């Protein structure tokens, strides 16, 4: 499914017309929000955790070069082979080279937004390497040839009937929409792939600089199998995902699961500190870690937007966002969506490509309240809107409108006439009808103008005070 934020307006129109998708998204997000709130109510130090993790990430971002150097050193001491990639193309080439050198024919993958960002699956498949997603949601999305519609729950927009039809059509199984049966079908298909895979690829939730290790959080155990059954494990990590030391990890884990899925804690927390086969007789023989920049250094250099790199990809801002709840994830046109997505799209892909993205927000600040890292998302959205306006050529209608308003604002008498006219003109409309504005009036009623006007009301107020 090839999508791009350039076509955001078209995606939004399609999403608003998809009633079933909107019902699925609303049901899933609301249940997660309710479960999250229940855990917050049980956690008296919730806000202290938010301040603590924000402080830790700020320290890391302010000293990222030092922490990356420390991380690489300790990883190598632990037997992890570290590779640096300046962009997505270089990261893909590193993984393809490792696959060729090891004659890899089959790859299993656990859930990773970073590999989605770099279009890794397609690159591997184009090079005749069988590549399979093993997270249930990602597996469904791969069968549908779509991109994820949510940071945590990739198939959030689908109902169980949709999944039942998909498995019937793609896998040739008898139709069922029972979740337990669907899970059995997926498990049977995936088990064989785990046992015959030559390489496992995963993402990374947290890199631990002082320990030379990385952490992967999951609920299905597919990541654990991906990391341990194939002889080669390749982890792909954005350079911003570091934390200083192992003792910092519990703070983040206490926030990640409640905000991501409404759980008190994730089912599995995997900490990888090197290959295990030589020490324990099982597990991977080689562990490779690809550290990818792909625009992160550019964001880091911007002190006003650097904070967007604090994100731990929990999707809490998506679940709280009224815009996301109405249009789902595909409307954003990229792998990152929701409030955090609309701040990252213009920064990663450029302001031209992401020119409409920051406008997918009501600026209600629900995203800031929900963000465990206390990222000031509304402020960053406004900053990006400002930059896009300053660096772009606005439409002719907008330029004419602003020029007319500026002219009227400098001539008070004309301004009073111009603002008096709409209130009088609407009296010609029958009943309580409003002006039928093109486009806007299709879905909502335009507010009626005050026939009396602000100036007259203000004068009446002054007279009444006397």
C-alpha positions in Angstrom: 0.0 0.0 0.0 1.8 3.1 -1.2 0.7 6.2 0.6 2.2 9.6 1.0 1.3 12.6 3.2 1.1 14.7 0.0 -2.4 13.3 -0.5 -3.6 13.7 3.1 -6.7 15.6 2.1 -7.8 12.7 -0.2 -7.1 10.1 2.5 -9.1 12.1 5.1 -12.2 12.3 2.7 -12.0 8.5 2.2 -11.6 7.8 5.9 -14.6 10.0 6.9 -16.7 8.1 4.4 -15.7 4.7 5.8 -18.2 4.1 8.6 -17.1 0.6 9.6 -13.4 1.7 9.9 -14.4 4.7 12.1 -16.5 2.4 14.4 -13.6 0.0 14.8 -11.1 2.8 15.6 -13.5 4.4 18.1 -14.2 1.2 19.9 -10.5 0.2 20.2 -9.2 3.6 21.3 -11.9 4.2 23.8 -11.4 0.8 25.5 -7.6 1.5 25.7 -8.3 5.0 27.1 -10.6 3.6 29.8 -8.1 0.9 30.8 -5.3 3.5 30.9 -7.3 5.7 33.2 -8.0 2.9 35.6 -4.2 2.3 36.0 -3.5 6.0 36.5 -6.1 6.1 39.2 -4.2 3.3 41.0 -0.8 5.0 40.6 -0.4 7.9 43.0 3.0 8.9 41.6 1.9 9.0 37.9 2.9 12.7 37.3 6.2 12.2 39.1 7.0 9.3 36.6 6.2 11.6 33.7 8.6 14.3 35.0 11.2 11.7 35.7 11.2 10.1 32.3 11.1 13.5 30.6 14.2 14.6 32.5 16.0 11.4 31.6 15.3 11.8 27.9 16.2 15.4 27.9 19.6 14.5 29.4 20.1 11.9 26.7 19.2 14.2 23.8 21.4 17.0 25.2 24.3 14.5 25.3 23.4 12.1 22.6 26.8 11.8 21.0 28.4 10.8 24.3 25.7 8.2 25.0 25.9 6.7 21.6 29.7 6.4 21.9 29.3 4.7 25.3 26.5 2.5 23.9 28.6 1.3 20.9 31.6 0.5 23.2 29.6 -1.6 25.6 27.6 -3.4 22.9 30.9 -4.5 21.2 32.3 -5.7 24.5 29.1 -7.8 24.8 29.6 -9.3 21.4 27.0 -7.2 19.6 28.1 -6.1 16.1 27.2 -2.5 15.7 26.4 -0.9 12.3 25.8 2.8 11.6 23.3 3.9 9.0 23.0 7.6 8.0 19.6 7.0 6.3 17.1 4.4 5.4 18.8 3.4 2.2 22.1 2.6 4.0 20.2 0.7 6.7 18.5 -1.5 4.1 21.8 -2.1 2.3 23.5 -3.2 5.6 20.8 -5.7 6.3 20.8 -7.0 2.7 24.6 -7.4 2.9 24.3 -9.4 6.1 21.6 -11.6 4.4 23.7 -12.2 1.3 26.8 -13.0 3.3 24.9 -15.6 5.4 22.9 -17.0 2.4 19.7 -16.1 4.1 16.5 -17.3 2.3 13.9 -16.8 5.0 13.4 -14.0 7.5 10.9 -13.6 10.4 10.3 -10.2 11.8 8.8 -8.9 15.0 6.9 -5.6 15.2 9.1 -2.6 14.3 8.0 0.9 13.3 11.6 1.7 12.4 11.7 -1.0 9.8 8.3 0.2 8.5 9.9 3.7 8.2 12.7 2.4 6.0 10.5 0.1 3.9 12.6 -2.9 4.8 10.1 -5.7 3.9 9.7 -4.7 0.3 13.5 -4.3 -0.1 14.0 -7.9 1.2 11.2 -9.4 -0.9 12.5 -7.6 -4.0 15.8 -9.4 -3.4 14.1 -12.8 -3.3 14.2 -13.2 0.5 11.0 -14.5 2.0 10.1 -12.0 4.8 7.2 -12.6 7.2 5.8 -10.4 10.0 5.1 -12.5 13.1 3.2 -10.0 15.3 -0.5 -10.9 14.7 -1.5 -7.4 13.8 1.5 -6.9 11.5 0.9 -10.3 9.9 -2.7 -9.3 9.1 -1.5 -6.0 7.7 1.1 -7.7 5.6 -1.5 -10.1 4.1 -3.6 -7.0 3.2 -0.6 -5.2 1.7 -1.3 -2.2 3.9 0.8 -0.1 6.3 -0.1 0.0 10.0 -3.0 2.2 11.1 -1.8 2.5 14.7 1.6 2.6 16.4 0.8 -0.3 18.8 -2.2 -2.1 17.2 -1.5 -2.2 13.5 -4.8 -3.7 12.5 -6.9 -1.5 14.7 -9.1 -0.4 11.8 -10.3 -3.9 11.1 -13.1 -5.9 12.6 -12.9 -9.6 13.3 -15.1 -10.3 10.3 -12.6 -8.4 8.1 -9.8 -10.7 9.5 -12.0 -13.8 9.0 -12.6 -12.9 5.3 -8.9 -12.1 4.8 -7.7 -15.5 6.2 -10.3 -17.3 4.1 -9.2 -15.5 0.9 -5.4 -15.4 1.5 -4.8 -18.6 3.5 -7.6 -20.8 2.1 -9.0 -21.6 5.5 -12.7 -22.0 6.3 -14.3 -18.7 7.2 -14.6 -17.9 10.9 -14.7 -14.7 12.9 -14.1 -16.3 16.3 -10.9 -14.6 17.7 -9.6 -17.9 19.2 -10.0 -19.7 16.0 -8.3 -16.9 14.0 -5.4 -17.0 16.4 -5.0 -20.7 15.9 -4.9 -20.3 12.2 -2.2 -17.6 12.4 -0.2 -19.6 14.9 -0.2 -22.7 12.7 1.0 -20.7 9.7 3.7 -18.8 11.7 5.1 -21.7 13.7 6.7 -23.4 10.6 8.3 -20.1 9.6 9.9 -19.6 13.0 11.5 -23.1 12.8 12.9 -22.6 9.3 14.0 -19.0 9.3 17.7 -18.1 8.7 17.5 -14.6 10.2 15.3 -12.8 12.7 14.8 -9.0 12.6 13.4 -6.9 15.4 13.0 -3.3 16.4 14.2 -1.9 19.7 12.2 -0.1 22.4 15.1 1.1 24.5 18.9 1.0 24.1 20.7 1.0 27.4 24.0 2.9 27.0 25.7 1.9 30.2 24.9 -1.8 29.9 25.5 -2.3 26.1 22.2 -4.0 25.8 18.7 -3.2 24.3 15.2 -3.9 25.4 12.3 -5.2 23.4 8.8 -5.2 24.9 6.0 -7.4 23.6 2.8 -9.3 24.5 2.8 -12.3 22.1 6.3 -13.9 22.6 6.8 -13.7 18.8 9.7 -11.2 19.3 11.4 -13.7 21.7 11.1 -16.5 19.1 12.3 -14.1 16.4 15.4 -13.3 18.4 16.3 -16.8 19.6 15.3 -19.4 17.0 17.2 -18.1 13.9 21.0 -18.2 14.1 21.2 -14.5 13.3 19.4 -11.7 15.0 19.4 -8.2 13.5 17.9 -5.3 15.6 17.1 -2.0 14.0 17.1 1.0 16.3 16.6 4.8 15.8 19.5 6.6 17.5 17.1 8.5 19.8 15.9 5.4 21.7 18.7 5.5 24.3 18.4 5.7 28.0 21.5 6.1 30.2 21.5 3.0 32.4 19.6 -0.2 33.3 18.2 1.3 36.5 16.4 3.9 34.4 14.5 1.2 32.5 11.8 0.6 35.2 10.6 4.2 35.0 9.8 3.8 31.3 8.3 0.4 31.6 5.9 1.6 34.2 4.6 4.2 31.7 4.9 2.3 28.4 2.4 -0.6 29.0 -0.4 1.5 30.6 -0.2 4.1 27.8 0.2 1.7 25.0 -2.4 -1.0 25.7 -3.9 -0.2 29.1 -2.0 -3.0 30.8 -0.3 -2.6 34.1 2.8 -4.2 32.6 3.8 -5.9 29.3 3.7 -9.6 29.2 7.3 -10.0 28.0 10.3 -7.8 28.6 13.4 -9.0 26.6 16.8 -7.6 27.4 19.4 -8.6 24.8 23.1 -8.2 25.8 24.7 -10.3 23.0 24.6 -13.7 21.3 23.6 -16.6 23.6 24.4 -19.8 21.6 28.0 -20.1 22.8 27.1 -19.5 26.5 23.8 -21.5 26.8 23.7 -23.8 23.8 20.6 -22.0 22.4 19.7 -18.7 21.0 21.3 -16.6 18.3 24.9 -17.2 17.1 25.2 -13.5 16.0 23.6 -10.3 17.1 23.8 -7.3 14.9 22.5 -3.8 15.8 21.8 -1.2 13.1 21.8 2.3 14.5 19.8 4.5 12.1 19.8 8.2 11.9 17.5 9.0 8.9 16.8 12.6 9.8 17.0 12.3 13.6 20.3 14.3 13.8 18.6 17.1 11.9 15.7 17.2 14.4 18.3 17.1 17.2 19.9 20.2 15.9 16.6 22.1 16.3 16.3 23.2 19.9 12.6 24.2 19.5 11.6 20.8 18.1 14.2 18.4 19.6 11.6 17.3 22.2 9.7 15.3 19.6 12.6 12.8 19.8 11.5 11.9 23.4 8.7 9.8 22.0 8.6 6.2 23.2 6.0 5.2 20.5 3.3 4.3 23.1 0.4 5.8 20.9 -1.3 7.3 23.9 -1.6 10.6 22.0 -3.4 8.8 19.2 -5.9 7.2 21.5 -6.7 10.6 23.1 -6.8 12.6 19.8 -10.3 13.4 18.5 -9.0 13.7 14.9 -7.3 10.3 14.9 -10.5 8.8 16.3 -12.4 10.1 13.3 -10.0 9.3 10.5 -7.8 6.4 11.6 -4.1 6.0 10.9 -4.0 5.6 7.1 -5.3 9.1 6.5 -2.0 10.5 7.7 -0.2 8.8 4.8 2.9 7.5 6.7 4.0 5.0 9.3 3.8 7.6 12.1 0.3 9.1 12.7 -1.7 11.0 15.2 -0.3 14.0 17.1 3.2 12.7 17.2 3.0 11.7 13.6 2.0 15.2 12.4 5.0 16.6 14.2 7.4 14.0 12.7 6.1 13.9 9.1 7.3 17.5 8.1 10.6 17.0 10.0 11.4 13.6 8.5 9.9 13.9 5.0 10.2 17.7 4.5 7.7 20.6 4.9 6.6 20.3 1.2 5.5 16.7 1.6 4.1 17.2 5.1 2.6 20.6 4.5 -1.0 19.5 5.5 0.0 17.2 8.3 0.2 19.7 11.2 -3.3 20.8 10.4 -4.7 17.4 11.4 -5.2 18.7 15.0 -7.8 20.6 17.0 -5.1 21.9 19.4 -7.2 20.7 22.3 -4.1 19.6 24.2 -5.4 16.1 25.0 -2.2 14.7 23.4 0.0 16.6 25.9 -2.1 15.4 28.9 -1.8 11.8 27.6 1.9 11.8 26.6 3.9 9.9 29.3 7.0 11.9 28.2 5.3 15.3 28.6 6.1 16.3 25.0 4.5 19.7 24.4 2.8 18.5 21.2 0.4 21.4 20.7 3.3 23.9 20.9 5.3 21.9 18.3 2.3 21.6 16.0 1.9 25.4 16.1 5.6 25.9 15.5 5.5 23.6 12.4 2.3 25.4 11.1 4.1 28.7 11.4 7.2 27.4 9.5 5.1 25.9 6.7 3.2 29.1 6.2 6.4 31.2 6.3 8.2 28.9 3.8 5.4 28.2 1.4 3.4 30.1 -1.2 -0.2 30.2 0.1 -3.1 29.8 -2.3 -4.3 32.9 -4.3 -7.6 32.9 -2.4 -5.8 33.0 0.9 -3.5 35.8 -0.2 -6.4 37.9 -1.4 -8.3 37.3 1.8 -5.5 38.3 4.0 -4.7 41.3 1.9 -8.3 42.4 2.1 -8.5 41.9 5.8 -5.2 43.9 6.3 -6.6 46.8 4.2 -9.9 46.9 6.1 -8.1 46.7 9.4 -6.2 49.9 8.5 -9.5 51.8 7.6 -11.9 51.7 10.5 -14.9 53.1 8.7 -14.6 50.5 5.9 -14.1 47.8 8.5 -17.3 48.8 10.3 -19.2 48.7 7.0 -17.7 45.3 6.1 -18.6 43.7 9.4 -22.0 45.3 9.5 -23.1 43.9 6.2 -23.1 40.1 6.9 -25.4 40.5 9.9 -27.9 42.5 7.8 -27.6 40.3 4.7 -28.4 37.1 6.7 -31.8 38.7 7.6 -32.8 38.1 4.0 -32.4 34.3 4.5 -35.7 32.6 5.6 -36.0 31.4 9.2 -32.8 30.6 11.0 -30.8 29.6 8.0 -27.2 30.5 7.7 -25.0 31.3 4.7 -24.5 28.1 2.5 -20.7 28.2 2.4 -19.3 25.8 -0.2 -17.7 22.7 1.3 -18.1 23.7 4.9 -21.9 23.7 4.9 -22.1 20.1 3.6 -21.3 18.7 7.0 -22.1 21.5 9.4 -24.0 24.7 9.8 -22.2 28.0 9.7 -22.7 30.2 12.7 -25.1 33.1 12.4 -23.7 36.6 12.5 -24.8 38.9 15.3 -27.0 41.4 13.7 -26.4 44.0 16.3 -22.6 43.8 16.2 -19.9 44.0 18.8 -19.4 47.7 18.7 -23.1 48.5 19.4 -23.2 45.9 22.2 -20.0 47.4 23.7 -21.6 50.9 23.7 -24.7 49.5 25.3 -22.6 47.9 28.0 -20.8 51.2 28.7 -24.1 53.1 28.8 -25.6 50.6 31.2 -22.5 50.9 33.5 -23.1 54.7 33.7 
